[in-house]
Amino acid sequence: MRKHPILGLIIILMLVALACSANPFASDEPTEEAATEVPEPIEEPEATDTPEPPPTPEPPDTPTPEPSPTPEPRSAEELIGASGLAMDDVDSFHFVMDMQITMGGEGLAMDIPMIFEGDVQSPDMMAGTLSISFLGITMESELVTIGDMSYMTDPETGEWRLSTDGDFFGLDQLGGGFTSPNALLDADEDVFTDLEVVGEETLDGVPVVHLQGSMLMEDVGDEDEFAVDIWIGAEDNYIYQLVIEGQTTIDEVDDTLFGSGGGDVSMLITMNMSAFNEPVDIQPPDDVSDVVITEPIGFAEQIQSVAFSPLGQFVATAGTDGTIRLWDTDAPDIELLALPGHTDWVRSVAFSPDGSWLASGSDDMSVLVWSVDDPSDLPEILSGHEDWVRSVAFSPDSQMLASGSDDYSVRLWDTNDFSAEPTIVTTDGFVFSVAFSPDGSLLAAGGNEGLVYLWDMADLTASPRILEGHTDWIRSVAFSPDGAYLASGSDDASVLLWDMTNLDAGPETLLGHTDWVRSVAFTSDGSTLGSAGDDMTILVWDLDDLNEPPLSLTGHSDWIMSIAFNPVNDVLASGSEDGTVRLWSPDSPGDYIILGEG
């Protein structure tokens, strides 16, 4: 049996101790007996073969892993590109935007703090709460945007309404609004200059890369460059924070705020984003008011267009507040209804000849069409134009609606199916005015080329006939009700009258205005032509005797943008940038009443 080495060691130590120890009772001197006695040798135990322990195996050779190469840091351009792609794929996020705006004009500086917090849901939904302080007053509104429709609560009553204030809070100045998850980042490298990576940081527990540089604010003031800081997620490439700061000059600022001229604007915008791809439920409000009577901050309402209904009972007006208003001509002191929906200036309104529709064209590049039978219903939204819509007009049979735009096109919409693709005809310039001939066979358009285009409605693929005569932009074209004449008004301060039976003979030139002619219109019998414009004067021409000087109507204090004759009694309506619509009596020249005042 193999002994334990420790036990063996103990035994050896015990044997050594016994061998070395003396008897305590023995004498120090040996006795004789002891001297002569030889001790017998002690037999040593036979040695036992103890097996040697097996050798300890050497550990196998394990290759030492080489360290992974450290990824090369990405450039600012690569980060912006990756972030643009990542944000495009984001379905939703939460945002908090803090804006500190300081505006200054002649002797006045004003701070306008704003806080906007909400959620965005792709592809086109946003809901949030906006708080803005202005002239010592703090207002708060809830906002919901779904597709082309925007809703907001009245700051005073809390009542939901369709928003007519596209730029009321300046949201469009921030790169297209908040209805796209990628709205505040344009991956186009031309937007940023001198962008560089500052370093890596942690923002609210998220590792981010900090970028710094300049950003061109194209929609603000003089298009100055603003300092920009961007914090992009190091792992997911999302934008977690964006800070924009800078100063610019705006050429035109509302006189009621800053006096005449423009002003300086300083901005500090901080945008924080979080909760990426967390589901958001955004729904339109249930109780939306039908009537809206509000104006955007910074704009007084300036009338751009007036139109009478086919039976003369109603007059529609529209202007810079984006709202179409309906008035009863028998009670002109009371506004019947306000129709919101546009988010920018309305340039043109028109009733269909059958009285079914009311259409409007706007700087928001859309055409809206309301049912006259139930104008409180949401309008049809006709999209497709790529620039301001300057003019709308219905065909005589009401089956077609024409819209002219600064995108060099006229679009023809089927009123029986507004969802159908429109027919498009084009020009080489802006289209300021469109009109159908009374029999519907011709479509006329005029614009900044100083030319009148005439298309044959039976063959819109054929090239239009071009009428030359003006030396400056054409602002308005109109056919007489009998189709005998086509009138055009121009920035050259003239009105040209074209005989439709003999176009080759050239036009009759009517002179009398001293500035741009913005609008021309015929009476219902075609015997009288009205014209008006920037000289703040309406001239009324007797077409049976053009040798007689025209009747001159004055009273407006700013440019007259639009005139129209009532088809029943020839009352003349005029809309001006002085913010008034005046109704002129044909029986008492020079007398008028102002809508809203009686």
C-alpha angles and dihedrals in degrees: 000000000000113000123223108255092230091052090047090052091051091050093050091049089051092050092049090050092051093047094051099042122094130218106261092214096052124101120249091235119066120241123231092253090052092046095053097040114093114203117234114246117259113239111236116225116256114263116255119219104241111199114238114243114256114262115266107253114243114241113259118257105266113192113235108240114241114237116258113255114258109246115248112253113257121243123242091254092052091049093050091048093048091046092051091054093045094049091048088061094049112112097194144351143174121243139191116192123189115191124186109189126180118189125189133184135158104340095333134096123183134186117216111187117190134184120191120182128173150099135283124210121191134272103021114334132110134167127181150129123257126199119189132175117209129171090345094310122111117208128186127196137173115228133198125181121187116172110309094343123089127189131189138173121245107253091224104040103022089229116150117238141162108270118246091173105089091162097024091114096025093245093141089061091070100073108288103328130273102290093099124062088222095045097116097046123064110185089205102120090216089072093065130051130189091005113171140166112258097185146280121296142163118250116189089335095311120115107235139175115233118220125187134188143095133307130201111231098204097177097050127082116295093356091254123175116257127202111253134195120189128188112200124187110257091215107028101027092227120146109248100172138011125185122188123183133172150104133253142165126247114206097209124038125171110272092224089065107036110007119244124343129018137306147216120264125198119190137188112182122182117186122186122187130192144144093063115196094001107141117260126192111210118178133172115256116264100221109050117168118237094213125064122180105172135118129211118256110259096027134083113205110269116189114235103168143018130187137174125222115246093260093042095240096117137038122201122208132186140172149136097335090068093237129119112216127199123211133186108232089212091057105027094166093072126066109224101196143347118216114202126186109107119096097204142028117321109224102180143020129186138174119220112246091242090055095239101112142039115198133190135188123207147185086249084078094244137112117216123199122196128194107242090207091060110011091169088074115096111268129247108259116217111196132179108087114116098206141023116323105226104176143020128189136170125224115247092256091048090234095115138042121203123203124188122203146181086247087084094253145106115210122203114208127197107234090202091060115020090179092064119103110264125237110248130208121180141210134191095253149020116316110222101168139020131187139172123224113246092255092047094237096115137045118202128196135176133188149143095321092070090237132121114222119207119193125191104231090209091063114022091168090069120089114265123246112253122218115201127194111100122092097204142030119318112228102178141021127185138171121221112246091250092050093238096118143033116202127197130188122204147185086249085079093246138113116215120205115203122200103222091204092058111025091158090067091068128233134302109243118223114198128186107098119100097202142023117327107225103176141021128188139171130222117245094263094046094236096112133050125197127199133180141169150131096338086071090237134118116212118199114201126201102218091198090063113024090167089074115085113252124256109260120216118191135175107102116109097206141030115315106228103179142015132185136176122227104245091219107045105008094242105163120227120199127187121200142184086244084082097249137110113208128198112210120204116230090205095056109033113215095024118113144160126217120234110248092024101062 
